[in-house]
Amino acid sequence: MKAMPTAGYAYVPVYLIAVRQSLKYSNTTSEYLNTTSEYLNTTLEYLNTTLEYLNTTSKYLNTTLKYLNTTLKYLNTTSKYLNTTSKYLNTTLEYLNTTSMYPPVIPPW
């Protein structure tokens, strides 16, 4: 009787197990890549939102700076006005002090 060739068949289940494990690994890797892709998309959206926020903040700060510059000009102008008014009042006070030293002139008629 001839011996049955069984040696080649013994490797088939091991090969199938290896293929099955490889497919599981491949699916796990694919899920990981999909999750990573979703994470990167979310991160990109976050970065875009942050960029929009920074641009809006920059515009706000520029507007605030313009407002502060205008306010500073106004305050400088007001300071000059107050200084001029103070000089005018001092001059007026000196005039009043000077005129009060002389008696009033009463016409003789």
C-alpha positions as CSV (number, residue, x, y, z in Angstrom):
1,M,0.0,0.0,0.0
2,K,1.1,3.5,-0.8
3,A,1.4,6.1,1.9
4,M,-1.1,8.9,1.6
5,P,0.5,12.4,0.9
6,T,-0.7,14.2,4.0
7,A,2.3,16.4,4.7
8,G,1.1,19.2,2.3
9,Y,-2.4,19.3,3.8
10,A,-1.1,20.0,7.3
11,Y,0.1,23.4,6.3
12,V,-3.3,24.6,4.9
13,P,-4.9,25.4,8.2
14,V,-1.8,27.3,9.4
15,Y,-1.8,29.3,6.1
16,L,-5.5,30.2,6.5
17,I,-4.9,31.3,10.1
18,A,-2.0,33.5,8.9
19,V,-4.2,35.0,6.2
20,R,-7.1,35.6,8.7
21,Q,-4.7,37.3,11.1
22,S,-3.3,39.4,8.3
23,L,-6.8,40.5,7.3
24,K,-7.6,41.4,10.9
25,Y,-4.4,43.4,11.1
26,S,-5.2,45.0,7.8
27,N,-8.8,46.0,9.1
28,T,-7.4,47.3,12.3
29,T,-4.8,49.4,10.4
30,S,-7.6,50.7,8.1
31,E,-9.7,51.7,11.1
32,Y,-6.7,53.4,12.7
33,L,-6.0,55.3,9.5
34,N,-9.7,56.4,9.2
35,T,-9.7,57.5,12.9
36,T,-6.4,59.4,12.3
37,S,-7.9,61.0,9.2
38,E,-11.0,62.1,11.2
39,Y,-8.7,63.5,13.9
40,L,-6.6,65.4,11.4
41,N,-9.8,66.9,9.8
42,T,-11.1,67.9,13.2
43,T,-7.7,69.5,14.0
44,L,-7.7,71.3,10.7
45,E,-11.2,72.7,11.4
46,Y,-10.1,73.8,14.8
47,L,-7.0,75.5,13.4
48,N,-9.2,77.3,10.8
49,T,-11.6,78.5,13.5
50,T,-8.6,79.6,15.6
51,L,-7.2,81.5,12.6
52,E,-10.6,83.2,12.0
53,Y,-10.7,84.1,15.7
54,L,-7.2,85.6,15.6
55,N,-8.0,87.6,12.4
56,T,-11.2,89.0,14.1
57,T,-9.2,89.8,17.3
58,S,-6.5,91.5,15.2
59,K,-9.2,93.7,13.5
60,Y,-10.7,94.5,16.9
61,L,-7.3,95.5,18.3
62,N,-6.6,97.7,15.2
63,T,-10.0,99.4,15.7
64,T,-9.3,99.9,19.4
65,L,-5.9,101.3,18.6
66,K,-7.4,103.8,16.1
67,Y,-10.0,104.8,18.8
68,L,-7.2,105.3,21.4
69,N,-5.2,107.4,19.0
70,T,-8.3,109.6,18.3
71,T,-9.0,109.9,22.0
72,L,-5.4,110.9,22.6
73,K,-5.7,113.6,19.9
74,Y,-8.9,114.8,21.5
75,L,-7.2,114.9,24.9
76,N,-4.3,116.9,23.5
77,T,-6.6,119.4,21.9
78,T,-8.6,119.7,25.1
79,S,-5.4,120.2,27.1
80,K,-4.3,123.0,24.7
81,Y,-7.8,124.6,25.0
82,L,-7.7,124.4,28.8
83,N,-4.2,126.0,28.8
84,T,-5.4,128.8,26.6
85,T,-8.4,129.3,28.7
86,S,-6.3,129.4,31.9
87,K,-4.0,132.1,30.3
88,Y,-7.1,134.1,29.3
89,L,-8.5,133.8,32.8
90,N,-5.1,134.9,34.4
91,T,-4.9,137.8,32.0
92,T,-8.5,138.8,32.9
93,L,-7.7,138.5,36.6
94,E,-4.6,140.7,36.2
95,Y,-6.7,143.3,34.4
96,L,-9.4,143.3,37.1
97,N,-6.7,143.6,39.8
98,T,-5.1,146.5,38.0
99,T,-8.4,148.4,37.4
100,S,-9.5,147.9,40.9
101,M,-6.5,149.9,42.1
102,Y,-7.8,153.0,40.5
103,P,-10.9,154.8,41.8
104,P,-13.7,155.1,39.3
105,V,-13.9,158.3,37.3
106,I,-17.1,160.2,37.9
107,P,-18.0,162.8,35.3
108,P,-18.3,166.3,36.8
109,W,-21.7,167.2,35.4
